[in-house]
């Protein structure tokens, strides 16, 4: 369940940071939340862990599918429509909009 946890935790931290005082977020031009600071060191550690865990499942090149991240049951090295739908917001926050576009495009191109 690590895949789900990584993206879910990244989204949760991003949502929490906008709702609580004392937290700041640095967003890069392409949408990636690169720096998250808080008066709560545990929250900072949780975000850093979630970000690194989520990014460890990203595939950036050398694959015939193109840009994608694992979004399926553990150890399947795949992505499915349901899981991509659940993880796409967290992925976007992490700067993976191009991955989302490619993956959703793959689903659309194969609809019969």
C-alpha positions as CSV (number, residue, x, y, z in Angstrom):
1,X,0.0,0.0,0.0
2,X,3.0,2.3,-0.1
3,X,2.0,3.8,-3.5
4,X,-1.4,4.9,-2.2
5,X,0.1,6.2,1.0
6,X,2.7,8.3,-0.8
7,X,0.3,10.2,-3.0
8,X,-2.4,10.4,-0.5
9,X,-0.1,11.8,2.2
10,X,1.3,14.4,-0.3
11,X,-2.2,15.6,-1.1
12,X,-3.2,15.7,2.6
13,X,-0.1,17.7,3.6
14,X,-0.7,20.2,0.7
15,X,-4.4,20.6,1.8
16,X,-3.4,20.9,5.5
17,X,-0.8,23.6,4.7
18,X,-3.3,25.9,3.1
19,X,-5.8,25.5,6.0
20,X,-3.4,26.0,9.0
21,X,-1.5,29.1,10.0
22,X,2.3,29.0,10.3
23,X,2.8,26.8,7.3
24,X,4.2,28.0,4.0
25,X,4.5,26.3,0.6
26,X,6.8,27.2,-2.3
27,X,5.2,26.3,-5.6
28,X,7.4,26.1,-8.7
29,X,6.0,27.4,-12.1
30,X,5.0,24.0,-13.3
31,X,2.9,23.4,-10.2
32,X,5.3,21.3,-8.1
33,X,5.3,22.0,-4.4
34,X,9.0,21.9,-3.8
35,X,9.3,23.3,-0.3
36,X,6.9,22.9,2.6
37,X,7.7,24.5,5.9
38,X,5.7,24.4,9.1
39,X,6.1,25.3,12.8
40,X,5.3,21.5,13.3
41,X,8.5,19.6,12.4
42,X,6.6,16.4,12.3
43,X,4.4,17.8,9.5
44,X,7.5,18.8,7.6
45,X,8.9,15.3,7.9
46,X,5.6,13.7,6.9
47,X,5.5,15.8,3.7
48,X,9.1,15.1,2.8
49,X,8.6,11.4,3.3
50,X,5.4,11.4,1.3
51,X,7.0,13.4,-1.5
52,X,10.0,11.2,-1.8
53,X,7.9,8.0,-1.6
54,X,5.5,9.2,-4.3
55,X,8.4,10.3,-6.6
56,X,10.1,6.9,-6.2
57,X,7.3,5.4,-8.3
58,X,7.6,7.8,-11.2
59,X,8.9,6.6,-14.6
60,X,10.3,9.5,-16.7
61,X,11.8,7.9,-19.7
62,X,12.9,4.9,-21.7
63,X,9.5,3.3,-21.6
64,X,7.3,2.9,-24.7
65,X,4.3,4.2,-22.7
66,X,6.0,7.5,-22.1
67,X,5.7,9.4,-18.8
68,X,3.9,7.5,-16.1
69,X,3.8,6.6,-12.4
70,X,2.8,3.4,-10.8
71,X,-0.9,3.6,-9.8
72,X,-2.1,0.1,-9.3
73,X,-1.9,-2.7,-6.7
74,X,1.6,-3.0,-5.2
75,X,4.3,-4.5,-7.3
76,X,2.4,-4.5,-10.6
77,X,4.5,-1.9,-12.3
78,X,1.3,-0.6,-14.0
79,X,-1.4,2.1,-13.8
80,X,-5.1,1.6,-13.9
81,X,-7.9,4.2,-14.5
82,X,-9.3,4.0,-11.0
83,X,-6.0,4.5,-9.2
84,X,-4.8,7.2,-11.5
85,X,-8.0,9.1,-10.9
86,X,-7.5,8.9,-7.2
87,X,-3.8,9.9,-7.4
88,X,-3.8,12.5,-10.1
89,X,-4.3,15.5,-7.8
90,X,-1.4,14.5,-5.6
91,X,0.7,13.8,-8.7
92,X,-0.2,17.3,-10.1
93,X,0.9,18.9,-6.8
94,X,4.2,17.0,-7.2
95,X,4.7,18.4,-10.7
96,X,3.6,15.4,-12.6
97,X,1.0,17.1,-14.8
98,X,2.7,15.8,-18.0
99,X,2.5,12.3,-16.5
100,X,-1.2,12.7,-15.8
101,X,-1.9,13.9,-19.3
102,X,0.0,11.0,-20.9
103,X,-1.7,8.4,-18.7
104,X,-5.3,9.8,-19.1
105,X,-4.5,10.1,-22.9
106,X,-3.6,6.4,-22.9
107,X,-6.9,5.5,-21.4
108,X,-8.9,7.7,-23.8
109,X,-7.0,6.4,-26.9
110,X,-8.0,2.8,-26.0
111,X,-11.7,3.4,-25.4
112,X,-13.7,1.3,-27.8
